[in-house]
C-alpha cells in the first residue's frame, strides 16, 4: 500500500489508507472521504472484519463509491495458488453495496479455473478482459544446483554481473537471512526481507531497493503483492516455488520498464520437502476442525484462543486457521464476542471432497513446476500456457529458445568451500524464553514472568537441522549411526570459542532421555573433555514424555515437561554450566531444565545444541 500511495501521488491522485497501524488517522481520513477530497482509499480485506471500520468508514461513504476495485482478485478463489480467507469478506461487501456501483477485479495470475470461480462469486455479469502474458523484457533460465552451498557460491560469483538491483526469493525466513548474510561476507550489498521484520524496517528496505541503494533484497513472499519497481533488473529464485503460477507472479516483478531483465530459477534438494510442508499445512486437517468445534460446544461461556491451547494439542496458528475458515462460512458455526469464541446452532458439514481436490491440485502444480524446471520448450510460452493464455508465443530470448545458457551455470570450487565454511560458522542463536505459559507447570510451580535467577541465558546451536553445513551430519548421527561424529565435537568446540562467554562455564551437563540414553550424554562427555571441563550427568528423566516435536503449542510443550526431571546436587554446581542437547524444537526443554538447575543452586545456564529445527 505504501508503494501504491507513493505511485498515486506521483501522478496527482490523492490516495489514503486505513489500517491497524494508523487508527489515529481514521477520523481525518473519514472527514476527507466524505468531503470528496480523497480519490482512492486502499484497505486490506482484513479491515472488513473490523466492526468499527465497517460502521464508521464503509457505511457512511458507501453512497459515494464510484468504483470498487478488488486487486489480486485470484485471492478470492481457494482454487488459486494464493487463497486468502479474508478475501471472502469482499464478496459479501459487494453484495451489500448499491447495485449500480461498478466493480473491477484485477489479477495477473488467474488461470481459467480461478477465473470461473471468481465469476461464480462476484456474479455472472462480470465481463472478462484478458491480455497477453508474454513479458517482452524477461530473459528466463533454469538451473538445478542441488547443494545449498553451491547455490550460494553461484550467487556470490554471478550476482555482481547482473544489471541494476533485484530480488532473490527464498522459501523460508531462515534461508532469507542466511543467504543475505553470506552475500554480505562477499562484499555484495544484500538485505533480508520477511514478515518477521518490523514494519518500519521493511519500509526502509523497500525504499533502498526502489532507489537502487542495495544490490538485492533476499526475500520471502512477504515482498509480494503490490510491490512495483519498474526498473528491477533481475529476480532470482534460490529455491523452486510450489507452483508455476506463484513463480510467474514473482518473476514478473522484473523488467517492467527496462529492455532486458533476468529471471533465474535455481533448484535444490530441499525444495520438495519445503513445498510439501506448505501443501500439508495449507488447510486445517478435519480432525483439527472437529477438535475446535468439540471444545467450543462443551464450553459453558465460550473460550479464548489461549484457553483452547490448554485443551488442544494444536498450535495457535492451527487454531487461528480453523477459527478464520469457520467464521467465514455463511451461516457460520462459530461466532466471536470480544476475546471469546462461541459455537452457534449451525451444523457444520465439512467439504472433505473439495479439500482433497484442492490438495491434489497443489501436488499437480508442484509436479508442473518440476516439468518447467526441465522444460525443452520456450520457458515463457510454458508459463503463459500454464496460466491459460489463449495465444502463447515463443519468446526467442530464454535459454531454451537460444539453445544456450544466458548466464554461466558454473561456480568456483573455492567459493563453494567458503560457503560450506560459512554455513559451519553460522551459529544459530537460541533465544531464551521470558514468560511461563499460564497453568502449564503446576507441579514445578513456575508461572508468570521467568525471573532472572531462573532464566536460561542466550544459547547457541551449531546448525539448522539438515542444512549443508553441519545439519546433514547431525541427522545422520541421530537417525543412522546413533553416534555423533568427532567432527561435530570439534565444530561445537569451535562454536564455543567464537562465543567468548562471560562468565566462562566451569562444568557440562546434558538433557537426559529415556529413549536414547547414551546418544547425547556420549556427545556431551566428549565435548566436555575437549573443553577441559568436568561432565556431570546430574539430570534424571523421571517419567516418559511425548516427543516435544509432536507437541503443537506452548502450553502443551511446557505441560509435557511438568515433573519430568529431577536434579542431583554436586559440590561444583554453583559455577556457570553448558546444558547440552542434540535438537532444539520448542526451547521449552532448555527453559524448564535451566530453571531447575538455577533453583538447585547452579550458576548461569548456557544452552548448547547441535541443530535448531527450522520448521
Secondary structure, DSSP 8 states (H G I E B T S, - for coil): -HHHHHHHHHTT--EEE--TT-GGGHHHHHHHHHTT--SEEE--GGGGG-HHHIIIIIHHHGGG-SEEEEESGGGG-TTSSS--GGGHHHHHHHHHS-TTSEEEEE-S---HHHHHHHHHHH-TT----------TTEEEEEEE--SHHHHHHHHHHHGGGSSS-EEEE-SSHHHHHHHHHHHHHTT--EEEE-TTS-HHHHHHHHHHHHTT-SSEEEE-TTS-TT---TT--EEEESS--S-HHHHHHHHTTS-SSSS-EEEEEEE-TTHHHHHHHHHHTSS--HHHHHHHHHHHHH-SS-B-HHHHHHHSS--HHHHHHHHHHHHTSSS-SEEEETTEEEE-S------HHHHHHHHHHHHHHHHHHHHHHT--S-HHHHHHHHTT-TT----S-SHHHHTS-SS-----HHHHHHHHHHHHT--EEE----B--TTSBTTTTB-SB--TTT--EEEEEEEETT-TTTHHHHHHIIIIISS--HHHHHHHHHHHHHH--SS---EEEE---SSSTTHHHHHHHHHHHHHT-EE---EEE-S----GGG--SHHHHHHTTTT-EEE---TTTTS-EEEEEEEESSSHHHHHHHHHHHHTT---EEEEEEEE---
